[in-house]
Amino acid sequence: MPVARPPITQTHELPKRRRIYVTGHRNPDLDSVASAIGYAELKNRLDPENEYVPVRLGPPNAQTKWTLERAGCEAPKLMSHVHLRVSDVMREQFPVARHDEPVRSVGLTMARENLDIVPIVDDDGRLVGVMTERALAHRYIRESRTTSSLVDAPTAVSKIVEVLDGELLCGEDKVVAGRVWVHSIDPQHADSKISEGDVVVAGNRDDAQRQAIELGAALLILSNGARPSAEILELAKRHNTTVVLSPLDSYVSSRMVTLAAPCRALANTDPLTVDPDDLVTEIAEDIKDVHYRAAVAVDESDRPIGLITRSDLVAPRPRRVLLVDHAEQGQSVPGVEHAEIVEILDHHHIGSIETRIPVRATFDPVGSTATLVVERFRQNGMEPSRPAATMLLGAVLSDTVLLNSPTATERDREVVAFLERELGIDAMAFGREMFEAGSDVTDVPADEIIARDAKEYRLANGGTMSIAQIEVVGVSLLDRADELRAALERYRESHRHALSALMVTDILTQGTDLLAAGETGAIERAFGRPLENGSLPLPGVMSRKKQVAPKLLGAFAG
């Protein structure tokens, strides 16, 4: 009876949903992180065809860390860039063959899947090589000029029975490793080259069958379904010759024997492998250089998880991103100019982001992007999960400075009231606790303070400026004013900004002290007062977006 063959396995049988990364701006604040978390949650409910993944472009600040912990929410994964990786373009549906699979099975799979390469794995699923069309062609071109042989590919009798769709008549399932002969010459008129351990294919001639056995054949295959006599079977048992019945003719039976060889014998044992996190630009030339024009993506255990071929590198689909809380290319993820932007949700001005296709873009003048996210939940008759709701509440309170900022609108107040009811907490008490927890920067280096929430703005003359903001409870941070100004000057020089400024905003007094380095004359023109030792007190000023950035941009333009 034929021996059952385990099927060639298929990895990742279900197609993956297309991934869309939801990202806020660089140097992320609470609104940027919370909006990414909340909007990704909503979009996953509304659009099951795609997978929305929140990401961040930098380390969370103290306020964000506190809110994440309070919400029981994990920080989004850090994304350093949006350039294509191997995982973005590799095939996750591809055939994989075990090392002992017959060559014929692998070859048929390659033809069926229209592939030039099939990964070969060991019993533990680890990659041990690849089968290529070139390896198959080389073997059979060589065999057309020499005697077929299993010397370099010892093969189990059971695999030979399998590919023949034959029947084991007598003997054991052993491994054979000799030459392969078709015995069609009259034994009385020719010297046979058959020797011990060989595989012999014979027809219904008893004399040929007998000679093959007596010369020491390890395996005798009887073609065309020609069953042997009892005497031949008895002779085979005495000489330890295994006998197999094949329904195929002698020529095809002999060719099938070598096709039963384990695929590991023909495998390229040093295949090109890549990591799923490798950049496509870094591995493209390597793939073009190997003759089979492909690479196998493997995990940390050397198990194949993807296949990337030259055709996959031709016009690959870019990564898809959804931008929240920003629309400036300089504030966005590196490589965004090469990505496909699918949507923008922001409460700032329209920035420098360019899109390749028409997208849904919302620029709505409210105090926080989180307000827009909550409104979208309510418009769709949904409520955010408790962790997301906690993050969104913190974001609205943070961006509007407990609803005291000039940017705060009635819509922000309605969202805070809604989330307060849903969460069953005192929103203002929650907000004050959040600000107090996030305002302690006693041990934070000055270079981190002036950069953690810095936003870049492009000036009319083509230059740039940056404005960072930190909310504090009390003005003790101003004791470090000289240190902070020195850090601002270093930041300005390294980023080649015309001006770098830091707003130290006290939520108790509802005012700001503006520290600056660079072309500070623009500050004096904007606010009509000179700086003292590189700083300017601004009573009643709370909003970077509404009260500081527009005036400075106007001062530079004038």
Buried (B, 14 or more C-beta within 10 A) or exposed (E): EEBEBEEBEEBEEEEEEEBBBBBBBBBBBBBBBBBBBBBBBBBBEEEEEBBBBBBBBBEBBBBBBBBBEBBEBEBBEEBEBBBBBBBBBBBBBBBBBBBBBBBBBBBEBBEEBEBBBBBBBBEEBBBBBBBBBEBBEEBBEEBEEEEBBBEEBBBBBBBBBBBBEBBBBBBEEBEBBBBBBBBEEEBEEEEBEBEEBBBBBBBBBEEBBBBBBBBBBBBBBBBBEBEBEEEBBEBBBEBEBBBBBBEBBBEBBBBBBBBBBBBBBBBBEEBBBBBBEBBBEEBBEEBEEBEBBBBBBBBEEBBBBBBBBBEBBEEBEBBBBBBBBBBBBBBBBBBBEEBBBBBBBBBBBEBEBEBEEEBEBEBBEBBBBBBBBBBBBEEEEEBBBBBBBBBBBBBBBBBBBBBBBBBBBEBBBBBBEBBBEBBEEEBEEBBBBBBBBBBEBEEBEBBEBBBBBBBBBBBEEEBBBBBBBBBBBEBEBBEBBEBBBBBBBBBBEEBEBBBBBBBBBBBEEBBBBBBBBBBBEBBBBBBEEEBEEBBBBBEEBBBBBBBBBBBBBEBBEE
